[in-house]
């Protein structure tokens, strides 16, 4: 059995205990929470809580639960776009729409399923059975380059480089609106959203520093095409920072408009360049993934719209 606890904050006080847990611990499904409450696994201030129990700010909630058994991951013959490979490292160009590793609702068709077929047992095990070889992640609807480690030694080295901010990561994005300055830096901390635990936001509370550099490549009547460089790598960093300064990513229905432009689903964001020091040889290696078709098609449509005096 495992246990964890948290203190109820103002954003979820006066709500039912199951709602509070779901908002505070998004990895727990509502049905799983109900089962844990049903057999007495949830206490509030030391007293067993029923399904209809309410909580107040400052209450201490403790959950005792059985750790869910990880799903058995299957190898799947899914084509991989490999941009670099040796006995230690892979650089993969992930397509838009592919989930990186299995999670609730996505146990097949992920990058990990494809890697298991391609690499077999030659993947690092540092991140556990659900994330073999995965050094860092990009969102399902973000396309582009990812590092994969084939052994633990390589994984440790690459993780250290990420932590030291010495891996080069450059993105391309289309965002809403035009900029007054053609280059700038967003240096604002990012943490979990207080009311929606599946989202991130700019906040000083329980946050980590986050730095994003941007440069305008081209402007359109209603959008801007950007080059972005990450100094840190927080969850949803580019999406959160751009939305915070008033330029949400095109197609981002989480942090921007609730409807996509119609040319694609999800944010228009591509991990374009990836550079790292090889964990064994010390050589600097850099790879580029050209813009995918959906991205080029959107830029083409913006040019055609402006050329037709759509502005």
PASEBA-1860 file (N, C-alpha, C; in nm, 3 decimals):
! residues 311
1> XXXXXXXX> 0.084/-0.121/0.000/0.000/0.000/0.000/0.087/0.125/0.000 ~ 0.038/0.229/-0.060/0.108/0.358/-0.062/0.015/0.464/-0.003 ~ 0.074/0.574/0.037/-0.008/0.683/0.090/0.051/0.817/0.049 ~ -0.034/0.915/0.042/0.010/1.052/0.017/-0.089/1.146/0.083 ~ -0.045/1.266/0.106/-0.133/1.364/0.170/-0.110/1.502/0.111 ~ -0.210/1.589/0.129/-0.198/1.726/0.083/-0.288/1.814/0.169 ~ -0.258/1.942/0.167/-0.338/2.040/0.240/-0.431/2.111/0.143 ~ -0.557/2.119/0.175/-0.657/2.181/0.088/-0.630/2.332/0.081
9> XXXXXXXX> -0.625/2.386/-0.042/-0.608/2.530/-0.054/-0.741/2.599/-0.087 ~ -0.739/2.730/-0.090/-0.862/2.808/-0.106/-0.936/2.779/-0.236 ~ -0.861/2.740/-0.340/-0.923/2.725/-0.473/-1.022/2.610/-0.479 ~ -1.007/2.510/-0.390/-1.097/2.395/-0.395/-1.173/2.372/-0.264 ~ -1.162/2.466/-0.170/-1.231/2.449/-0.043/-1.383/2.455/-0.064 ~ -1.455/2.394/0.028/-1.602/2.390/0.027/-1.657/2.299/-0.082 ~ -1.573/2.218/-0.145/-1.621/2.122/-0.244/-1.617/1.982/-0.185 ~ -1.686/1.887/-0.252/-1.687/1.749/-0.204/-1.547/1.689/-0.213
17> XXXXXXXX> -1.521/1.593/-0.125/-1.388/1.536/-0.116/-1.342/1.472/-0.247 ~ -1.432/1.404/-0.320/-1.390/1.340/-0.444/-1.352/1.443/-0.549 ~ -1.423/1.556/-0.551/-1.391/1.663/-0.645/-1.256/1.726/-0.611 ~ -1.233/1.746/-0.482/-1.107/1.806/-0.437/-0.989/1.718/-0.475 ~ -1.002/1.587/-0.452/-0.892/1.495/-0.486/-0.869/1.494/-0.636 ~ -0.975/1.490/-0.714/-0.961/1.486/-0.861/-0.890/1.611/-0.913 ~ -0.921/1.727/-0.856/-0.857/1.851/-0.901/-0.713/1.862/-0.853 ~ -0.686/1.808/-0.734/-0.552/1.819/-0.677/-0.458/1.712/-0.731
25> XXXXXXXX> -0.512/1.594/-0.759/-0.431/1.481/-0.805/-0.486/1.430/-0.938 ~ -0.455/1.497/-1.048/-0.516/1.462/-1.176/-0.481/1.323/-1.227 ~ -0.377/1.259/-1.172/-0.343/1.124/-1.216/-0.440/1.020/-1.163 ~ -0.522/1.057/-1.065/-0.624/0.966/-1.011/-0.755/0.989/-1.085 ~ -0.809/0.884/-1.147/-0.937/0.897/-1.216/-1.048/0.910/-1.112 ~ -1.163/0.966/-1.155/-1.275/0.983/-1.063/-1.324/0.847/-1.012 ~ -1.329/0.745/-1.098/-1.377/0.613/-1.055/-1.281/0.553/-0.952 ~ -1.151/0.573/-0.971/-1.054/0.519/-0.876/-1.068/0.588/-0.740
33> XXXXXXXX> -1.090/0.719/-0.743/-1.108/0.795/-0.618/-1.230/0.744/-0.543 ~ -1.339/0.721/-0.616/-1.462/0.672/-0.552/-1.439/0.536/-0.486 ~ -1.363/0.450/-0.549/-1.335/0.318/-0.492/-1.251/0.330/-0.364 ~ -1.151/0.419/-0.368/-1.066/0.437/-0.250/-1.148/0.492/-0.133 ~ -1.234/0.590/-0.163/-1.321/0.645/-0.058/-1.414/0.537/-0.005 ~ -1.467/0.453/-0.095/-1.563/0.350/-0.058/-1.509/0.251/0.044 ~ -1.382/0.215/0.035/-1.329/0.120/0.133/-1.255/0.190/0.248 ~ -1.272/0.321/0.261/-1.220/0.392/0.376/-1.076/0.436/0.365
41> XXXXXXXX> -1.028/0.452/0.241/-0.888/0.487/0.221/-0.859/0.635/0.225 ~ -0.960/0.720/0.249/-0.940/0.865/0.252/-0.978/0.918/0.390 ~ -0.890/0.996/0.447/-0.920/1.062/0.575/-0.902/1.212/0.561 ~ -0.981/1.288/0.637/-0.968/1.433/0.645/-0.940/1.468/0.790 ~ -0.824/1.525/0.812/-0.780/1.558/0.949/-0.784/1.436/1.040 ~ -0.748/1.320/0.982/-0.739/1.197/1.060/-0.867/1.118/1.072 ~ -0.978/1.168/1.020/-1.106/1.099/1.029/-1.147/1.047/0.891 ~ -1.195/0.922/0.888/-1.237/0.862/0.761/-1.346/0.945/0.695
49> XXXXXXXX> -1.329/0.970/0.566/-1.423/1.055/0.492/-1.515/0.972/0.405 ~ -1.643/1.006/0.405/-1.739/0.944/0.316/-1.743/1.015/0.181 ~ -1.822/0.960/0.089/-1.825/1.014/-0.047/-1.878/1.157/-0.053 ~ -1.965/1.194/0.039/-2.025/1.327/0.034/-1.957/1.426/0.128 ~ -1.845/1.387/0.187/-1.777/1.475/0.282/-1.727/1.601/0.213 ~ -1.737/1.712/0.284/-1.683/1.838/0.233/-1.552/1.869/0.304 ~ -1.476/1.959/0.246/-1.349/1.999/0.307/-1.338/2.151/0.307 ~ -1.250/2.201/0.389/-1.225/2.344/0.399/-1.077/2.371/0.380
57> XXXXXXXX> -1.044/2.494/0.347/-0.904/2.533/0.330/-0.827/2.504/0.458 ~ -0.711/2.443/0.444/-0.628/2.410/0.559/-0.645/2.268/0.607 ~ -0.751/2.198/0.563/-0.770/2.058/0.602/-0.658/1.972/0.542 ~ -0.622/1.867/0.615/-0.523/1.772/0.566/-0.594/1.647/0.516 ~ -0.573/1.615/0.389/-0.634/1.497/0.328/-0.525/1.392/0.308 ~ -0.552/1.270/0.353/-0.458/1.159/0.333/-0.528/1.049/0.255 ~ -0.455/0.991/0.160/-0.510/0.884/0.076/-0.420/0.762/0.090 ~ -0.479/0.649/0.122/-0.407/0.522/0.126/-0.460/0.438/0.011
65> XXXXXXXX> -0.371/0.389/-0.073/-0.416/0.322/-0.196/-0.315/0.216/-0.239 ~ -0.365/0.125/-0.321/-0.279/0.026/-0.384/-0.227/0.085/-0.514 ~ -0.097/0.069/-0.536/-0.039/0.122/-0.659/-0.091/0.042/-0.777 ~ -0.138/0.114/-0.876/-0.192/0.047/-0.995/-0.083/-0.030/-1.067 ~ -0.117/-0.151/-1.110/-0.019/-0.230/-1.185/0.003/-0.168/-1.321 ~ 0.129/-0.149/-1.360/0.154/-0.089/-1.491/0.106/-0.181/-1.603 ~ 0.052/-0.127/-1.709/0.007/-0.211/-1.818/0.124/-0.281/-1.886 ~ 0.097/-0.396/-1.943/0.201/-0.466/-2.018/0.215/-0.397/-2.153
73> XXXXXXXX> 0.332/-0.341/-2.176/0.352/-0.264/-2.299/0.388/-0.358/-2.414 ~ 0.325/-0.334/-2.526/0.352/-0.417/-2.642/0.433/-0.343/-2.745 ~ 0.522/-0.417/-2.809/0.598/-0.361/-2.921/0.507/-0.355/-3.044 ~ 0.511/-0.243/-3.114/0.429/-0.227/-3.234/0.516/-0.179/-3.349 ~ 0.492/-0.237/-3.463/0.570/-0.203/-3.582/0.518/-0.072/-3.642 ~ 0.556/0.037/-3.578/0.516/0.171/-3.621/0.640/0.239/-3.679 ~ 0.633/0.290/-3.801/0.752/0.353/-3.862/0.805/0.468/-3.778 ~ 0.937/0.477/-3.768/1.004/0.585/-3.696/1.087/0.668/-3.793
81> XXXXXXXX> 1.082/0.799/-3.777/1.165/0.890/-3.855/1.289/0.921/-3.771 ~ 1.395/0.846/-3.792/1.516/0.856/-3.711/1.615/0.952/-3.777 ~ 1.659/1.053/-3.700/1.749/1.155/-3.753/1.894/1.136/-3.706 ~ 1.913/1.053/-3.605/2.048/1.017/-3.560/2.037/0.889/-3.480 ~ 2.139/0.801/-3.496/2.140/0.678/-3.417/2.281/0.625/-3.403 ~ 2.314/0.578/-3.282/2.432/0.498/-3.258/2.399/0.402/-3.144 ~ 2.498/0.342/-3.083/2.472/0.242/-2.979/2.423/0.303/-2.849 ~ 2.428/0.436/-2.835/2.389/0.502/-2.712/2.264/0.586/-2.723
89> XXXXXXXX> 2.244/0.649/-2.838/2.142/0.754/-2.849/2.063/0.741/-2.979 ~ 1.936/0.777/-2.969/1.851/0.795/-3.087/1.796/0.938/-3.084 ~ 1.785/1.000/-3.201/1.710/1.124/-3.215/1.596/1.094/-3.311 ~ 1.473/1.108/-3.263/1.355/1.071/-3.339/1.272/1.195/-3.369 ~ 1.221/1.202/-3.491/1.131/1.309/-3.532/0.988/1.259/-3.513 ~ 0.924/1.301/-3.404/0.790/1.253/-3.369/0.684/1.325/-3.450 ~ 0.589/1.253/-3.507/0.482/1.320/-3.581/0.378/1.382/-3.488 ~ 0.310/1.481/-3.537/0.199/1.541/-3.464/0.091/1.436/-3.440
97> XXXXXXXX> 0.034/1.435/-3.321/-0.073/1.342/-3.290/-0.029/1.214/-3.221 ~ 0.103/1.190/-3.212/0.153/1.070/-3.145/0.186/1.101/-2.999 ~ 0.135/1.017/-2.908/0.167/1.029/-2.767/0.306/0.970/-2.744 ~ 0.385/1.032/-2.656/0.523/0.986/-2.636/0.527/0.854/-2.561 ~ 0.458/0.845/-2.448/0.463/0.722/-2.370/0.323/0.683/-2.324 ~ 0.300/0.555/-2.296/0.167/0.511/-2.255/0.120/0.578/-2.128 ~ -0.010/0.606/-2.123/-0.076/0.661/-2.006/-0.223/0.624/-2.018 ~ -0.302/0.662/-1.920/-0.443/0.627/-1.921/-0.509/0.668/-2.053
105> XXXXXXXX> -0.568/0.572/-2.122/-0.634/0.599/-2.248/-0.544/0.590/-2.369 ~ -0.413/0.574/-2.346/-0.318/0.567/-2.458/-0.214/0.459/-2.429 ~ -0.251/0.334/-2.450/-0.159/0.224/-2.425/-0.105/0.163/-2.555 ~ -0.153/0.214/-2.667/-0.105/0.165/-2.796/-0.080/0.284/-2.888 ~ 0.002/0.262/-2.988/0.028/0.365/-3.087/0.119/0.477/-3.040 ~ 0.187/0.457/-2.927/0.274/0.561/-2.873/0.416/0.545/-2.928 ~ 0.496/0.647/-2.904/0.637/0.640/-2.944/0.707/0.524/-2.872 ~ 0.674/0.502/-2.746/0.736/0.392/-2.672/0.703/0.257/-2.736
113> XXXXXXXX> 0.578/0.237/-2.779/0.542/0.113/-2.847/0.629/0.092/-2.971 ~ 0.652/0.200/-3.045/0.735/0.191/-3.165/0.881/0.164/-3.129 ~ 0.930/0.228/-3.023/1.070/0.207/-2.981/1.093/0.065/-2.933 ~ 0.996/0.007/-2.864/1.011/-0.130/-2.817/1.025/-0.227/-2.934 ~ 0.956/-0.199/-3.042/0.969/-0.284/-3.161/1.103/-0.262/-3.229 ~ 1.145/-0.139/-3.238/1.267/-0.106/-3.311/1.394/-0.142/-3.233 ~ 1.393/-0.115/-3.102/1.514/-0.132/-3.020/1.514/-0.259/-2.936 ~ 1.400/-0.321/-2.917/1.395/-0.438/-2.831/1.432/-0.402/-2.688
121> XXXXXXXX> 1.529/-0.474/-2.632/1.573/-0.450/-2.495/1.679/-0.340/-2.485 ~ 1.716/-0.282/-2.596/1.824/-0.181/-2.596/1.769/-0.041/-2.569 ~ 1.710/-0.023/-2.452/1.660/0.107/-2.409/1.690/0.122/-2.260 ~ 1.719/0.243/-2.219/1.748/0.265/-2.076/1.625/0.236/-1.992 ~ 1.647/0.196/-1.867/1.537/0.163/-1.779/1.519/0.260/-1.665 ~ 1.586/0.375/-1.670/1.583/0.470/-1.559/1.443/0.522/-1.531 ~ 1.364/0.544/-1.633/1.229/0.598/-1.614/1.123/0.491/-1.597 ~ 1.165/0.367/-1.573/1.069/0.262/-1.545/1.016/0.193/-1.670
129> XXXXXXXX> 0.929/0.094/-1.646/0.882/0.012/-1.757/0.789/0.087/-1.851 ~ 0.726/0.193/-1.805/0.631/0.265/-1.889/0.699/0.366/-1.980 ~ 0.823/0.403/-1.949/0.891/0.507/-2.027/1.034/0.466/-2.063 ~ 1.055/0.348/-2.116/1.192/0.305/-2.148/1.257/0.397/-2.251 ~ 1.376/0.445/-2.218/1.453/0.527/-2.311/1.414/0.673/-2.318 ~ 1.301/0.710/-2.260/1.251/0.847/-2.277/1.328/0.943/-2.186 ~ 1.400/1.036/-2.247/1.480/1.134/-2.173/1.398/1.259/-2.145 ~ 1.321/1.303/-2.242/1.234/1.419/-2.227/1.114/1.400/-2.318
137> XXXXXXXX> 1.013/1.484/-2.301/0.889/1.465/-2.375/0.848/1.592/-2.448 ~ 0.767/1.575/-2.548/0.693/1.686/-2.607/0.547/1.643/-2.614 ~ 0.457/1.739/-2.623/0.315/1.709/-2.619/0.270/1.625/-2.738 ~ 0.158/1.560/-2.722/0.100/1.479/-2.829/0.089/1.558/-2.959 ~ 0.039/1.681/-2.951/0.015/1.758/-3.073/0.130/1.851/-3.110 ~ 0.246/1.831/-3.047/0.368/1.898/-3.090/0.450/1.799/-3.169 ~ 0.496/1.839/-3.286/0.580/1.752/-3.368/0.727/1.785/-3.343 ~ 0.816/1.695/-3.388/0.957/1.729/-3.386/1.047/1.636/-3.309
145> XXXXXXXX> 1.167/1.685/-3.278/1.280/1.603/-3.234/1.279/1.571/-3.085 ~ 1.311/1.445/-3.056/1.319/1.394/-2.920/1.444/1.309/-2.904 ~ 1.504/1.316/-2.784/1.618/1.230/-2.749/1.570/1.101/-2.685 ~ 1.632/0.990/-2.724/1.603/0.861/-2.664/1.736/0.797/-2.625 ~ 1.744/0.746/-2.502/1.867/0.684/-2.453/1.857/0.532/-2.463 ~ 1.963/0.469/-2.514/1.964/0.324/-2.529/2.020/0.252/-2.407 ~ 2.082/0.326/-2.315/2.135/0.263/-2.195/2.133/0.365/-2.082 ~ 2.149/0.317/-1.960/2.139/0.404/-1.843/2.250/0.508/-1.837
153> XXXXXXXX> 2.370/0.471/-1.882/2.482/0.566/-1.880/2.450/0.687/-1.969 ~ 2.400/0.659/-2.090/2.364/0.767/-2.180/2.250/0.849/-2.123 ~ 2.153/0.782/-2.062/2.038/0.852/-2.004/2.083/0.949/-1.895 ~ 2.170/0.905/-1.807/2.218/0.991/-1.699/2.289/1.114/-1.753 ~ 2.371/1.094/-1.856/2.444/1.206/-1.915/2.349/1.307/-1.979 ~ 2.254/1.258/-2.056/2.160/1.347/-2.125/2.069/1.419/-2.025 ~ 2.028/1.349/-1.920/1.945/1.413/-1.817/2.022/1.523/-1.746 ~ 2.151/1.500/-1.722/2.235/1.603/-1.659/2.248/1.725/-1.749
161> XXXXXXXX> 2.258/1.702/-1.879/2.266/1.815/-1.973/2.137/1.894/-1.975 ~ 2.025/1.824/-1.968/1.895/1.893/-1.960/1.887/1.978/-1.835 ~ 1.929/1.921/-1.724/1.924/1.993/-1.597/2.014/2.115/-1.598 ~ 2.128/2.104/-1.666/2.224/2.215/-1.673/2.190/2.313/-1.785 ~ 2.083/2.286/-1.861/2.037/2.373/-1.971/2.143/2.385/-2.081 ~ 2.218/2.277/-2.106/2.321/2.281/-2.210/2.277/2.212/-2.339 ~ 2.157/2.154/-2.341/2.104/2.097/-2.465/2.034/2.207/-2.543 ~ 2.067/2.218/-2.670/2.006/2.320/-2.756/1.871/2.270/-2.806
169> XXXXXXXX> 1.768/2.352/-2.781/1.633/2.316/-2.827/1.568/2.438/-2.888 ~ 1.544/2.428/-3.017/1.483/2.539/-3.090/1.353/2.491/-3.154 ~ 1.251/2.576/-3.142/1.119/2.541/-3.193/1.074/2.641/-3.299 ~ 0.974/2.600/-3.375/0.903/2.690/-3.466/0.755/2.688/-3.424 ~ 0.691/2.804/-3.431/0.551/2.812/-3.391/0.482/2.923/-3.468 ~ 0.352/2.909/-3.483/0.268/3.018/-3.533/0.178/3.059/-3.418 ~ 0.178/3.189/-3.388/0.099/3.240/-3.276/0.003/3.348/-3.325 ~ -0.096/3.373/-3.244/-0.196/3.475/-3.278/-0.139/3.614/-3.254
177> XXXXXXXX> -0.165/3.705/-3.347/-0.130/3.846/-3.330/0.009/3.883/-3.379 ~ 0.035/4.013/-3.377/0.163/4.069/-3.422/0.236/4.130/-3.301 ~ 0.368/4.137/-3.312/0.451/4.182/-3.200/0.500/4.325/-3.221 ~ 0.510/4.399/-3.112/0.571/4.532/-3.118/0.721/4.522/-3.130 ~ 0.780/4.424/-3.061/0.923/4.399/-3.069/0.945/4.265/-3.139 ~ 1.042/4.261/-3.229/1.063/4.142/-3.309/1.143/4.034/-3.237 ~ 1.192/4.061/-3.119/1.263/3.960/-3.041/1.246/3.994/-2.894 ~ 1.248/3.892/-2.811/1.234/3.916/-2.668/1.250/3.789/-2.588
185> XXXXXXXX> 1.239/3.803/-2.459/1.253/3.690/-2.366/1.138/3.695/-2.266 ~ 1.078/3.579/-2.243/0.978/3.565/-2.137/1.044/3.489/-2.023 ~ 1.061/3.556/-1.911/1.125/3.496/-1.794/1.025/3.499/-1.679 ~ 0.937/3.400/-1.676/0.829/3.396/-1.577/0.812/3.253/-1.527 ~ 0.796/3.233/-1.396/0.785/3.098/-1.341/0.654/3.029/-1.380 ~ 0.661/2.898/-1.393/0.545/2.819/-1.433/0.517/2.712/-1.328 ~ 0.388/2.696/-1.294/0.345/2.593/-1.200/0.207/2.542/-1.238 ~ 0.157/2.451/-1.159/0.025/2.392/-1.185/-0.084/2.496/-1.165
193> XXXXXXXX> -0.184/2.496/-1.254/-0.297/2.588/-1.241/-0.375/2.556/-1.115 ~ -0.413/2.656/-1.034/-0.478/2.628/-0.905/-0.618/2.567/-0.917 ~ -0.686/2.588/-1.030/-0.823/2.538/-1.043/-0.836/2.425/-1.145 ~ -0.741/2.412/-1.233/-0.744/2.305/-1.334/-0.608/2.237/-1.331 ~ -0.600/2.122/-1.265/-0.471/2.057/-1.242/-0.409/1.997/-1.367 ~ -0.484/1.995/-1.478/-0.427/1.944/-1.602/-0.361/2.056/-1.683 ~ -0.375/2.178/-1.637/-0.314/2.292/-1.706/-0.201/2.350/-1.622 ~ -0.114/2.424/-1.689/-0.008/2.498/-1.621/-0.039/2.647/-1.636
201> XXXXXXXX> 0.031/2.729/-1.557/0.010/2.873/-1.566/0.132/2.945/-1.512 ~ 0.141/3.074/-1.542/0.245/3.159/-1.482/0.202/3.190/-1.340 ~ 0.284/3.153/-1.244/0.249/3.172/-1.103/0.375/3.170/-1.018 ~ 0.368/3.236/-0.904/0.479/3.233/-0.808/0.462/3.120/-0.707 ~ 0.345/3.056/-0.706/0.315/2.954/-0.606/0.351/2.815/-0.657 ~ 0.437/2.744/-0.583/0.477/2.607/-0.618/0.520/2.598/-0.764 ~ 0.605/2.690/-0.805/0.644/2.699/-0.946/0.795/2.681/-0.963 ~ 0.836/2.673/-1.088/0.978/2.664/-1.123/1.009/2.773/-1.226
209> XXXXXXXX> 1.133/2.822/-1.222/1.170/2.926/-1.317/1.160/2.873/-1.460 ~ 1.121/2.958/-1.551/1.106/2.918/-1.690/1.145/3.036/-1.780 ~ 1.229/3.008/-1.879/1.281/3.113/-1.967/1.265/3.070/-2.112 ~ 1.196/3.153/-2.190/1.174/3.128/-2.333/1.218/3.250/-2.412 ~ 1.304/3.230/-2.511/1.347/3.337/-2.601/1.271/3.323/-2.733 ~ 1.224/3.435/-2.786/1.151/3.428/-2.913/1.202/3.532/-3.012 ~ 1.179/3.504/-3.139/1.216/3.596/-3.247/1.116/3.579/-3.360 ~ 1.068/3.689/-3.413/0.970/3.684/-3.521/1.042/3.656/-3.653
217> XXXXXXXX> 1.001/3.551/-3.721/1.055/3.518/-3.853/0.975/3.590/-3.961 ~ 0.843/3.588/-3.947/0.756/3.653/-4.047/0.625/3.691/-3.982 ~ 0.569/3.802/-4.027/0.440/3.848/-3.977/0.333/3.836/-4.084 ~ 0.212/3.805/-4.041/0.095/3.802/-4.127/-0.009/3.898/-4.070 ~ -0.121/3.908/-4.135/-0.220/4.005/-4.088/-0.272/3.974/-3.949 ~ -0.286/3.845/-3.917/-0.343/3.807/-3.788/-0.253/3.714/-3.707 ~ -0.143/3.668/-3.765/-0.057/3.572/-3.698/0.089/3.612/-3.712 ~ 0.175/3.549/-3.632/0.320/3.566/-3.644/0.386/3.428/-3.641
225> XXXXXXXX> 0.489/3.414/-3.725/0.566/3.291/-3.733/0.694/3.312/-3.654 ~ 0.720/3.227/-3.552/0.827/3.251/-3.456/0.933/3.143/-3.455 ~ 1.054/3.187/-3.421/1.162/3.099/-3.378/1.171/3.111/-3.226 ~ 1.170/2.999/-3.155/1.175/3.001/-3.009/1.288/2.912/-2.958 ~ 1.357/2.960/-2.857/1.464/2.881/-2.797/1.435/2.863/-2.649 ~ 1.439/2.739/-2.604/1.414/2.708/-2.464/1.543/2.714/-2.384 ~ 1.539/2.788/-2.274/1.649/2.785/-2.179/1.619/2.685/-2.069 ~ 1.491/2.667/-2.038/1.443/2.565/-1.944/1.342/2.478/-2.017
233> XXXXXXXX> 1.295/2.373/-1.952/1.201/2.283/-2.018/1.086/2.244/-1.930 ~ 1.001/2.338/-1.898/0.885/2.310/-1.812/0.767/2.257/-1.896 ~ 0.677/2.188/-1.830/0.559/2.136/-1.898/0.481/2.250/-1.964 ~ 0.454/2.234/-2.094/0.375/2.332/-2.172/0.441/2.471/-2.174 ~ 0.571/2.479/-2.157/0.636/2.609/-2.136/0.606/2.711/-2.246 ~ 0.630/2.674/-2.371/0.608/2.769/-2.481/0.460/2.808/-2.488 ~ 0.372/2.712/-2.475/0.229/2.739/-2.485/0.184/2.834/-2.374 ~ 0.232/2.811/-2.252/0.193/2.896/-2.139/0.252/3.036/-2.152
241> XXXXXXXX> 0.380/3.045/-2.184/0.445/3.176/-2.195/0.385/3.260/-2.307 ~ 0.361/3.202/-2.422/0.306/3.278/-2.534/0.163/3.324/-2.503 ~ 0.084/3.236/-2.443/-0.053/3.276/-2.406/-0.051/3.387/-2.303 ~ 0.043/3.381/-2.210/0.049/3.480/-2.102/0.080/3.619/-2.156 ~ 0.161/3.629/-2.262/0.194/3.761/-2.317/0.097/3.802/-2.427 ~ -0.013/3.727/-2.441/-0.117/3.766/-2.535/-0.104/3.711/-2.674 ~ -0.020/3.607/-2.693/0.001/3.548/-2.825/-0.009/3.396/-2.819 ~ -0.129/3.342/-2.789/-0.143/3.196/-2.781/-0.112/3.130/-2.915
249> XXXXXXXX> -0.067/3.006/-2.909/-0.033/2.934/-3.031/-0.158/2.906/-3.114 ~ -0.144/2.917/-3.243/-0.254/2.882/-3.333/-0.293/2.737/-3.310 ~ -0.422/2.714/-3.294/-0.473/2.579/-3.274/-0.471/2.528/-3.133 ~ -0.416/2.606/-3.039/-0.409/2.561/-2.900/-0.540/2.590/-2.829 ~ -0.625/2.489/-2.819/-0.757/2.509/-2.759/-0.754/2.502/-2.606 ~ -0.638/2.471/-2.548/-0.625/2.468/-2.402/-0.588/2.606/-2.349 ~ -0.492/2.671/-2.413/-0.443/2.800/-2.365/-0.484/2.918/-2.454 ~ -0.551/2.888/-2.564/-0.591/2.995/-2.655/-0.737/2.986/-2.690
257> XXXXXXXX> -0.768/3.012/-2.817/-0.906/3.006/-2.864/-0.961/2.865/-2.851 ~ -1.089/2.852/-2.827/-1.150/2.722/-2.807/-1.173/2.648/-2.937 ~ -1.149/2.716/-3.048/-1.163/2.652/-3.179/-1.032/2.665/-3.256 ~ -0.993/2.557/-3.325/-0.870/2.561/-3.405/-0.896/2.634/-3.536 ~ -0.789/2.675/-3.606/-0.808/2.747/-3.733/-0.875/2.664/-3.840 ~ -0.883/2.534/-3.821/-0.949/2.449/-3.920/-0.854/2.373/-4.008 ~ -0.725/2.408/-4.005/-0.627/2.341/-4.091/-0.565/2.220/-4.022 ~ -0.575/2.211/-3.889/-0.512/2.104/-3.813/-0.571/2.103/-3.673
265> XXXXXXXX> -0.544/1.996/-3.599/-0.587/1.985/-3.460/-0.467/2.006/-3.369 ~ -0.487/2.079/-3.260/-0.378/2.102/-3.167/-0.288/2.216/-3.208 ~ -0.196/2.251/-3.120/-0.113/2.368/-3.140/-0.016/2.354/-3.258 ~ 0.012/2.468/-3.322/0.106/2.472/-3.434/0.246/2.495/-3.376 ~ 0.309/2.385/-3.334/0.438/2.392/-3.265/0.524/2.274/-3.308 ~ 0.649/2.303/-3.344/0.739/2.201/-3.398/0.876/2.214/-3.335 ~ 0.927/2.103/-3.278/1.063/2.099/-3.222/1.161/2.084/-3.338 ~ 1.217/2.195/-3.380/1.290/2.205/-3.507/1.437/2.164/-3.496
273> XXXXXXXX> 1.503/2.202/-3.388/1.647/2.178/-3.374/1.677/2.118/-3.238 ~ 1.769/2.021/-3.237/1.812/1.958/-3.113/1.962/1.935/-3.117 ~ 2.033/1.989/-3.018/2.178/1.973/-3.012/2.221/1.927/-2.874 ~ 2.315/1.834/-2.868/2.358/1.778/-2.740/2.502/1.729/-2.749 ~ 2.564/1.713/-2.634/2.698/1.656/-2.627/2.686/1.505/-2.613 ~ 2.751/1.432/-2.701/2.737/1.287/-2.698/2.789/1.232/-2.566 ~ 2.711/1.146/-2.500/2.749/1.099/-2.366/2.876/1.015/-2.361 ~ 2.916/0.957/-2.474/3.036/0.873/-2.474/3.157/0.943/-2.537
281> XXXXXXXX> 3.135/1.010/-2.650/3.248/1.066/-2.724/3.277/1.212/-2.688 ~ 3.178/1.283/-2.630/3.195/1.424/-2.601/3.175/1.515/-2.721 ~ 3.142/1.456/-2.836/3.120/1.534/-2.959/2.985/1.605/-2.952 ~ 2.981/1.730/-3.002/2.853/1.801/-3.009/2.780/1.755/-3.135 ~ 2.656/1.712/-3.118/2.573/1.661/-3.229/2.448/1.746/-3.239 ~ 2.415/1.787/-3.358/2.298/1.872/-3.380/2.219/1.819/-3.499 ~ 2.088/1.814/-3.483/2.000/1.769/-3.590/1.884/1.867/-3.607 ~ 1.833/1.873/-3.730/1.721/1.960/-3.763/1.612/1.875/-3.829
289> XXXXXXXX> 1.487/1.904/-3.794/1.372/1.840/-3.857/1.293/1.948/-3.930 ~ 1.290/1.939/-4.062/1.220/2.038/-4.143/1.073/2.047/-4.101 ~ 1.011/2.158/-4.134/0.870/2.176/-4.097/0.784/2.067/-4.159 ~ 0.692/2.009/-4.081/0.602/1.907/-4.137/0.497/1.969/-4.228 ~ 0.429/1.883/-4.300/0.335/1.930/-4.403/0.224/2.018/-4.344 ~ 0.170/1.981/-4.226/0.060/2.060/-4.170/0.105/2.202/-4.143 ~ 0.230/2.217/-4.098/0.285/2.347/-4.063/0.308/2.430/-4.189 ~ 0.371/2.369/-4.289/0.396/2.440/-4.414/0.265/2.478/-4.483
297> XXXXXXXX> 0.166/2.390/-4.472/0.036/2.420/-4.533/-0.031/2.538/-4.466 ~ -0.017/2.551/-4.336/-0.077/2.663/-4.264/-0.008/2.794/-4.303 ~ 0.125/2.792/-4.310/0.198/2.912/-4.352/0.158/2.952/-4.494 ~ 0.141/2.854/-4.579/0.101/2.881/-4.717/-0.038/2.945/-4.721 ~ -0.129/2.895/-4.637/-0.263/2.951/-4.635/-0.262/3.095/-4.583 ~ -0.173/3.125/-4.488/-0.163/3.262/-4.437/-0.110/3.356/-4.544 ~ -0.011/3.308/-4.621/0.042/3.390/-4.730/-0.065/3.414/-4.837 ~ -0.141/3.310/-4.869/-0.245/3.325/-4.970/-0.355/3.420/-4.923
305> XXXXXXX> -0.388/3.413/-4.794/-0.492/3.500/-4.740/-0.448/3.645/-4.748 ~ -0.324/3.673/-4.709/-0.275/3.811/-4.713/-0.261/3.860/-4.857 ~ -0.220/3.770/-4.947/-0.204/3.810/-5.087/-0.337/3.844/-5.153 ~ -0.445/3.787/-5.099/-0.578/3.813/-5.156/-0.645/3.935/-5.091 ~ -0.560/4.014/-5.020/-0.610/4.134/-4.949/-0.707/4.098/-4.837 ~ -0.685/3.978/-4.779/-0.769/3.936/-4.668/-0.751/4.022/-4.546 ~ -0.634/4.090/-4.539/-0.609/4.177/-4.425/-0.685/4.308/-4.436
END
